[in-house]
């Protein structure tokens, strides 16, 4: 799960949630129809979020993110004592 979350943080959401590219194209189209003469045309890349922030996360931060996601989807925590503060996951 942690690896998928890390992958998504670099490449963006997977599956049906990957609508950012579609909306970037749509937004660029709308922006270009409303632009004035002599104004630079907008490109979809102008509206794409930057997914890879290059920040390295500590394993504790990653575990916290996984636990938050697990809680959101109604999962259960099977780690020792509900955490891995001492490195026991």
C-alpha positions as CSV (number, residue, x, y, z in Angstrom):
1,X,0.0,0.0,0.0
2,X,2.8,2.4,0.9
3,X,4.5,1.8,-2.5
4,X,1.3,2.6,-4.4
5,X,0.8,5.8,-2.3
6,X,4.4,6.8,-3.1
7,X,3.9,6.0,-6.8
8,X,0.7,8.1,-6.9
9,X,2.5,11.0,-5.2
10,X,5.0,11.0,-8.1
11,X,2.7,10.2,-11.1
12,X,-0.7,11.4,-9.9
13,X,-3.8,9.5,-9.1
14,X,-4.4,6.1,-10.8
15,X,-7.6,4.9,-12.3
16,X,-10.8,6.9,-12.7
17,X,-9.4,9.6,-10.4
18,X,-6.9,10.4,-13.2
19,X,-9.1,13.1,-14.6
20,X,-6.5,15.8,-14.1
21,X,-5.2,15.4,-17.7
22,X,-8.8,15.6,-19.1
23,X,-9.6,18.7,-17.1
24,X,-6.3,20.3,-18.0
25,X,-7.2,20.0,-21.7
26,X,-10.7,21.2,-21.1
27,X,-9.5,24.2,-19.0
28,X,-6.9,25.1,-21.6
29,X,-9.6,25.1,-24.3
30,X,-11.9,27.3,-22.3
31,X,-9.1,29.7,-21.4
32,X,-8.1,29.9,-25.1
33,X,-11.6,30.8,-26.2
34,X,-11.7,33.6,-23.7
35,X,-8.2,35.0,-24.3
36,X,-7.6,38.3,-26.0
37,X,-5.7,39.0,-29.1
38,X,-1.9,39.0,-28.7
39,X,-2.2,36.9,-25.5
40,X,-0.2,33.7,-25.4
41,X,-2.3,30.5,-25.9
42,X,-2.8,28.3,-22.8
43,X,-1.6,24.7,-23.0
44,X,-2.9,21.8,-20.9
45,X,0.4,21.6,-19.1
46,X,-0.3,25.1,-17.7
47,X,-3.2,23.6,-15.7
48,X,-1.7,20.2,-14.7
49,X,-0.8,19.8,-11.0
50,X,2.7,19.0,-10.1
51,X,2.7,15.6,-8.5
52,X,6.3,15.0,-7.8
53,X,7.4,17.5,-5.2
54,X,10.7,15.7,-4.7
55,X,10.3,15.6,-0.9
56,X,11.5,12.5,0.8
57,X,9.1,11.2,3.5
58,X,10.2,9.6,6.7
59,X,8.7,6.1,7.2
60,X,6.8,7.4,10.2
61,X,5.1,10.0,8.0
62,X,4.3,7.3,5.4
63,X,2.9,5.1,8.1
64,X,0.7,7.9,9.4
65,X,-0.6,8.6,5.8
66,X,-1.4,4.9,5.4
67,X,-3.2,4.7,8.7
68,X,-5.2,7.8,7.8
69,X,-6.2,6.3,4.5
70,X,-6.9,3.0,6.1
71,X,-9.2,4.7,8.6
72,X,-11.0,6.6,5.7
73,X,-11.9,3.4,3.9
74,X,-13.0,1.6,7.1
75,X,-10.0,-0.7,7.5
76,X,-8.6,-2.1,10.7
77,X,-5.2,-1.6,12.2
78,X,-3.3,-4.9,12.7
79,X,0.0,-3.4,13.7
80,X,1.4,-4.1,17.2
81,X,-0.2,-1.8,19.7
82,X,-1.8,0.2,16.9
83,X,1.4,1.7,15.7
84,X,5.0,1.3,14.8
85,X,6.5,4.0,16.9
86,X,9.3,1.6,18.0
87,X,9.7,0.2,14.5
88,X,7.4,-2.8,14.9
89,X,4.9,-2.7,12.1
